[in-house]
Amino acid sequence: MLSRVFFACLFLALCSSGSSLSCRWMDHKFRQFSEQSLDLIEMMVNNSTNSTGDAEEENTVAFPLHLYSQASKASAEDKLALAAQALKEVCALFDDDYSSSSWEESTVENFLNVVNKQADELHSCIGSHGHKKKNTKLHMHFKRLSNHILKKMGHSAEAWEMIREEITAHLMEIDQLVASLLAMLSRVFFACLFLALCSSGSSLSCRWMDHKFRQFSENSLVLIDMMANHHPGEHTEVAFPYQLYSKASEASAENKLAFAVQVLQEVCALFDKDDGSSSWEPSALEHFLNVVNKQADELHSCVSAGRQKTNRRLHVYFKSLFAQMGHSAETWELIRREIKVHLMETDKLVTSLLTAN
């Protein structure tokens, strides 16, 4: 189950945002730089221009809102590719002569530094293949801004004010585009977190279960085999509780673990009642109980406090198992065989949490 959670999140992440998921700058710095660029372009406003409505109407270039609309529905890398290109196109516009704009040189320089930084960092978030081709329509739009407004109007202060307003609109659309991607990544994260919590609660963070359980489980099965004394015997008179394991297999991850913990604890409590009549080597029994107690304690640490209620039917079963069997070496051998089945069922139950089966 834990593997299924991991691969579900991995698939969701890859489908949602590709390589851009690893772009820390975009996550932590983009909004800061975006706000700075908008503040700086606002500072560059030229209130002294005497623009006329006729001049603006004659030299207007349609804003490419449809390109941003298309990009908003594209993949994450396509979003970033368009945003990075738009920022580079903005900077390229300032290669034209803006001396008549009356802007302070330091303000323009700061603005271009911020926008170039945005473009470079967003570009670094894009995968190394498949996104190097420019959007021709976007490039032609900026080329028209240069030819139909700046050059046609003689790079006047009025023309640059029109360009400034156009650039402001671009920066706002770029901000929305990248912000939508950050929101999507946030949804991916919380979807994975929700999936993880619903699937397994606190057990997902149990490193011991992930890395050590199988080793200890195999050891316990080896040790209980070593304890066999080969006394002939029939079956126990207490029916094995397969139905309890079946129900546990369909329960939540924490309920599975709580059940497994109780089984291991009941096993240890049962073997503690051996008064020496089993004929097992004391060191072998001690070693076995150490391993099973370690399993129980570590798995117990993976279960949240609200999931530790005892399964009464399981407890009654173990109580009956000891009460009805007597205390001879032969009956302890029957109990040993019964306990081996419990250990195998417990192994299957916990392993189901660690695999995709």
C-alpha positions as CSV (number, residue, x, y, z in Angstrom):
1,M,0.0,0.0,0.0
2,L,2.8,2.4,0.8
3,S,4.4,1.7,-2.6
4,R,1.1,2.4,-4.3
5,V,0.9,5.8,-2.4
6,F,4.4,6.7,-3.5
7,F,3.9,5.8,-7.2
8,A,0.5,7.5,-7.3
9,C,2.1,10.7,-6.0
10,L,5.0,10.3,-8.4
11,F,2.7,9.8,-11.4
12,L,0.6,12.8,-10.3
13,A,3.6,14.9,-10.0
14,L,5.1,13.9,-13.3
15,C,1.9,14.3,-15.2
16,S,1.2,17.7,-13.5
17,S,4.5,19.5,-13.8
18,G,7.3,17.5,-15.3
19,S,10.8,18.6,-14.4
20,S,9.6,22.0,-13.1
21,L,8.8,20.4,-9.8
22,S,12.5,20.6,-8.8
23,C,12.7,24.4,-9.5
24,R,13.3,25.9,-6.0
25,W,13.7,29.4,-7.3
26,M,10.3,29.4,-8.8
27,D,8.8,28.1,-5.6
28,H,10.5,30.6,-3.3
29,K,11.6,33.7,-5.3
30,F,9.3,34.1,-8.4
31,R,6.6,36.1,-6.6
32,Q,9.1,38.4,-5.0
33,F,10.7,39.2,-8.4
34,S,7.4,39.5,-10.1
35,E,6.2,42.1,-7.6
36,Q,9.4,44.0,-8.0
37,S,9.1,44.1,-11.8
38,L,5.6,45.4,-11.5
39,D,6.6,48.0,-9.0
40,L,9.5,49.2,-11.1
41,I,7.4,49.4,-14.3
42,E,4.9,51.5,-12.4
43,M,7.6,53.8,-11.2
44,M,8.5,54.4,-14.9
45,V,5.1,55.9,-15.7
46,N,5.5,59.2,-17.7
47,N,2.6,61.5,-16.7
48,S,3.9,64.3,-18.9
49,T,3.1,62.6,-22.2
50,N,0.5,64.4,-24.2
51,S,-0.9,61.3,-25.9
52,T,-4.0,61.6,-28.0
53,G,-6.7,59.0,-28.5
54,D,-6.2,59.1,-32.2
55,A,-2.5,58.4,-32.0
56,E,-3.1,55.4,-29.7
57,E,-5.9,54.0,-31.9
58,E,-3.8,54.4,-35.0
59,N,-0.8,52.6,-33.6
60,T,-2.4,50.0,-31.4
61,V,-1.1,46.4,-31.6
62,A,-3.7,43.9,-30.3
63,F,-2.7,42.3,-27.0
64,P,-2.1,38.5,-27.5
65,L,-4.5,37.4,-24.7
66,H,-5.3,34.2,-26.6
67,L,-1.7,33.1,-26.3
68,Y,-1.8,33.3,-22.6
69,S,-5.2,31.6,-22.5
70,Q,-3.8,28.7,-24.5
71,A,-0.7,28.5,-22.3
72,S,-2.9,28.4,-19.2
73,K,-4.3,25.0,-20.4
74,A,-0.9,23.7,-21.5
75,S,1.7,21.5,-19.6
76,A,3.8,23.1,-16.9
77,E,6.9,23.2,-19.0
78,D,4.9,24.9,-21.9
79,K,3.7,27.5,-19.4
80,L,7.2,28.2,-18.2
81,A,8.5,28.3,-21.8
82,L,6.0,31.0,-22.8
83,A,6.6,33.0,-19.6
84,A,10.4,32.9,-20.1
85,Q,10.1,33.9,-23.8
86,A,7.8,36.8,-23.0
87,L,10.2,38.1,-20.4
88,K,13.1,37.9,-22.8
89,E,11.0,39.6,-25.5
90,V,10.3,42.4,-23.0
91,C,14.0,42.9,-22.4
92,A,14.7,42.9,-26.1
93,L,12.3,45.8,-26.7
94,F,14.7,48.0,-24.6
95,D,17.4,47.5,-27.2
96,D,15.6,50.3,-29.0
97,D,16.4,53.9,-28.2
98,Y,14.5,54.9,-25.1
99,S,16.4,58.2,-24.4
100,S,13.3,60.3,-25.1
101,S,11.2,58.4,-22.5
102,S,12.5,60.6,-19.7
103,W,12.9,57.5,-17.5
104,E,15.8,57.4,-15.0
105,E,18.5,55.2,-16.3
106,S,18.9,53.5,-12.9
107,T,15.3,52.6,-12.8
108,V,15.4,51.1,-16.3
109,E,18.5,49.2,-15.4
110,N,17.0,47.8,-12.2
111,F,13.9,46.8,-14.1
112,L,15.8,45.0,-16.8
113,N,18.0,43.2,-14.2
114,V,14.9,41.9,-12.4
115,V,13.1,40.8,-15.6
116,N,16.3,39.1,-17.0
117,K,16.7,37.3,-13.7
118,Q,13.1,36.1,-13.9
119,A,13.6,34.9,-17.5
120,D,16.9,33.1,-16.8
121,E,15.6,31.4,-13.7
122,L,12.4,30.2,-15.2
123,H,14.3,29.0,-18.3
124,S,16.4,26.9,-16.0
125,C,13.3,25.2,-14.7
126,I,12.4,23.9,-18.2
127,G,13.6,20.5,-19.3
128,S,16.7,20.4,-21.4
129,H,14.9,19.1,-24.5
130,G,11.6,19.7,-26.3
131,H,11.1,23.4,-25.2
132,K,13.7,25.4,-27.0
133,K,11.5,26.4,-29.9
134,K,10.1,29.9,-29.7
135,N,6.4,30.7,-29.9
136,T,6.4,32.4,-33.3
137,K,3.1,34.3,-32.7
138,L,4.4,35.8,-29.4
139,H,7.7,36.8,-31.1
140,M,5.8,38.5,-34.0
141,H,3.6,40.4,-31.4
142,F,6.7,41.9,-29.9
143,K,8.2,42.6,-33.3
144,R,5.0,44.6,-34.2
145,L,5.3,46.5,-30.9
146,S,8.8,47.6,-32.0
147,N,7.9,48.4,-35.7
148,H,4.3,49.7,-35.4
149,I,4.7,51.7,-32.3
150,L,8.3,52.6,-31.4
151,K,9.7,53.0,-34.9
152,K,6.5,54.5,-36.4
153,M,6.2,57.0,-33.6
154,G,9.9,57.9,-33.7
155,H,10.7,56.3,-30.3
156,S,8.9,59.2,-28.7
157,A,8.0,59.5,-25.0
158,E,4.4,58.9,-26.0
159,A,5.4,55.7,-27.8
160,W,7.4,54.4,-24.9
161,E,4.5,55.1,-22.5
162,M,2.3,52.9,-24.7
163,I,5.0,50.2,-24.6
164,R,5.2,50.6,-20.8
165,E,1.5,50.0,-20.5
166,E,1.7,47.0,-22.9
167,I,4.6,45.5,-20.9
168,T,2.7,46.0,-17.6
169,A,-0.1,43.9,-19.1
170,H,2.4,41.2,-20.1
171,L,4.0,41.1,-16.7
172,M,0.6,40.7,-15.1
173,E,-0.4,37.8,-17.4
174,I,3.0,36.1,-16.8
175,D,2.5,36.5,-13.0
176,Q,-0.9,34.8,-13.3
177,L,0.5,32.0,-15.5
178,V,3.3,31.1,-13.2
179,A,1.2,31.6,-10.1
180,S,-1.3,29.1,-11.5
181,L,1.5,26.6,-11.9
182,L,2.6,27.2,-8.3
183,A,-1.0,26.6,-7.2
184,M,-1.1,23.4,-9.2
185,L,2.1,22.2,-7.5
186,S,0.6,23.0,-4.2
187,R,-2.5,20.9,-5.0
188,V,-0.2,18.1,-6.1
189,F,1.6,18.2,-2.7
190,F,-1.6,18.3,-0.7
191,A,-3.2,15.6,-2.8
192,C,-0.3,13.4,-2.1
193,L,-0.4,14.3,1.6
194,F,-4.1,13.6,1.8
195,L,-3.6,10.3,-0.1
196,A,-0.8,9.4,2.3
197,L,-2.8,10.3,5.4
198,C,-5.9,8.5,4.2
199,S,-3.9,5.4,3.2
200,S,-1.8,4.9,6.2
201,G,-1.8,7.7,8.8
202,S,1.3,7.9,10.9
203,S,2.6,4.5,9.7
204,L,4.0,6.2,6.5
205,S,6.7,7.8,8.6
206,C,7.7,4.5,10.3
207,R,11.2,3.9,9.0
208,W,11.7,0.8,11.1
209,M,8.8,-0.9,9.4
210,D,10.1,0.0,6.0
211,H,13.7,-1.1,6.5
212,K,13.8,-3.7,9.4
213,F,10.5,-5.5,9.7
214,R,11.2,-8.2,7.1
215,Q,14.5,-9.0,8.7
216,F,13.0,-9.4,12.1
217,S,10.0,-11.4,10.8
218,E,12.3,-13.8,9.0
219,N,14.4,-14.2,12.1
220,S,11.4,-15.0,14.3
221,L,10.3,-17.7,11.8
222,V,13.8,-19.2,11.8
223,L,14.0,-19.2,15.6
224,I,10.6,-20.8,16.1
225,D,11.6,-23.6,13.7
226,M,14.8,-24.1,15.7
227,M,12.7,-24.6,18.8
228,A,10.9,-27.6,17.4
229,N,11.2,-30.7,19.6
230,H,9.5,-33.0,17.2
231,H,7.1,-34.5,19.7
232,P,4.2,-36.1,17.8
233,G,0.9,-34.4,18.3
234,E,-2.5,-33.7,16.9
235,H,-4.0,-30.4,16.1
236,T,-5.0,-27.8,18.8
237,E,-8.6,-27.9,20.0
238,V,-8.9,-24.1,19.5
239,A,-9.8,-23.1,15.9
240,F,-7.3,-20.8,14.3
241,P,-8.8,-17.3,13.9
242,Y,-8.3,-16.9,10.1
243,Q,-11.4,-14.7,10.0
244,L,-9.7,-12.1,12.2
245,Y,-6.8,-11.9,9.9
246,S,-9.1,-11.7,6.9
247,K,-10.9,-8.7,8.4
248,A,-7.6,-7.1,9.4
249,S,-6.4,-7.4,5.8
250,E,-9.3,-5.2,4.6
251,A,-8.8,-2.6,7.3
252,S,-6.9,0.7,7.3
253,A,-3.1,0.6,7.6
254,E,-3.1,1.6,11.2
255,N,-5.7,-1.0,12.1
256,K,-3.6,-3.6,10.3
257,L,-0.6,-2.5,12.4
258,A,-2.6,-2.4,15.6
259,F,-3.8,-6.0,15.0
260,A,-0.3,-7.2,14.2
261,V,1.1,-5.6,17.3
262,Q,-1.5,-7.3,19.5
263,V,-0.7,-10.7,17.9
264,L,3.0,-10.3,18.7
265,Q,2.3,-9.1,22.2
266,E,-0.1,-12.0,22.8
267,V,2.6,-14.4,21.5
268,C,5.1,-13.1,24.0
269,A,2.6,-13.2,26.9
270,L,1.8,-16.8,26.0
271,F,5.4,-18.0,25.9
272,D,6.1,-16.1,29.2
273,K,3.8,-18.7,30.8
274,D,6.2,-21.6,30.0
275,D,7.2,-23.1,33.3
276,G,10.0,-25.2,31.9
277,S,7.8,-28.1,30.7
278,S,8.3,-27.2,27.1
279,S,11.9,-28.7,27.0
280,W,13.1,-25.8,24.9
281,E,16.5,-24.4,25.4
282,P,16.1,-21.3,27.6
283,S,18.5,-19.3,25.5
284,A,16.6,-20.2,22.3
285,L,13.3,-19.1,23.9
286,E,14.9,-15.9,25.2
287,H,16.3,-15.1,21.8
288,F,13.0,-15.7,20.1
289,L,11.1,-13.5,22.6
290,N,13.6,-10.7,22.2
291,V,13.0,-10.7,18.5
292,V,9.2,-10.8,18.7
293,N,9.2,-8.2,21.5
294,K,11.3,-5.9,19.3
295,Q,8.8,-6.3,16.4
296,A,5.9,-5.6,18.7
297,D,7.5,-2.5,20.2
298,E,8.7,-1.0,16.9
299,L,5.4,-1.6,15.1
300,H,3.6,-0.2,18.1
301,S,5.5,3.1,17.7
302,C,4.0,3.3,14.2
303,V,0.5,3.3,15.5
304,S,-1.1,6.5,16.7
305,A,-2.5,6.6,20.2
306,G,-6.1,6.4,19.0
307,R,-5.7,3.0,17.3
308,Q,-4.5,0.9,20.2
309,K,-7.7,-0.6,21.4
310,T,-7.4,-4.4,22.0
311,N,-9.2,-6.8,19.7
312,R,-11.2,-8.7,22.3
313,R,-11.8,-11.8,20.1
314,L,-8.1,-12.2,19.4
315,H,-7.3,-11.9,23.2
316,V,-10.0,-14.5,24.0
317,Y,-8.5,-16.8,21.4
318,F,-5.0,-16.7,22.9
319,K,-6.4,-17.0,26.4
320,S,-8.3,-20.2,25.3
321,L,-5.3,-21.6,23.5
322,F,-3.3,-21.7,26.8
323,A,-6.2,-22.7,29.0
324,Q,-7.2,-25.7,26.9
325,M,-3.8,-27.1,26.0
326,G,-2.2,-28.1,29.3
327,H,1.5,-27.6,30.1
328,S,3.3,-30.7,28.7
329,A,6.1,-30.7,26.2
330,E,3.7,-32.2,23.6
331,T,1.2,-29.4,24.1
332,W,3.8,-26.7,23.9
333,E,4.9,-28.2,20.6
334,L,1.3,-27.8,19.3
335,I,1.3,-24.3,20.5
336,R,4.7,-23.6,18.8
337,R,3.2,-24.8,15.5
338,E,0.2,-22.6,16.0
339,I,2.3,-19.6,16.8
340,K,4.4,-20.2,13.6
341,V,1.1,-19.8,11.6
342,H,0.4,-16.6,13.5
343,L,3.9,-15.2,12.6
344,M,3.4,-16.1,9.0
345,E,0.0,-14.4,8.9
346,T,1.4,-11.3,10.7
347,D,4.2,-11.2,8.1
348,K,1.7,-11.2,5.3
349,L,-0.4,-8.5,6.9
350,V,2.4,-6.1,7.5
351,T,4.1,-6.9,4.1
352,S,0.8,-5.9,2.4
353,L,1.5,-2.4,3.6
354,L,5.0,-2.3,2.1
355,T,4.2,-3.7,-1.4
356,A,1.8,-2.9,-4.2
357,N,0.3,-6.3,-4.1
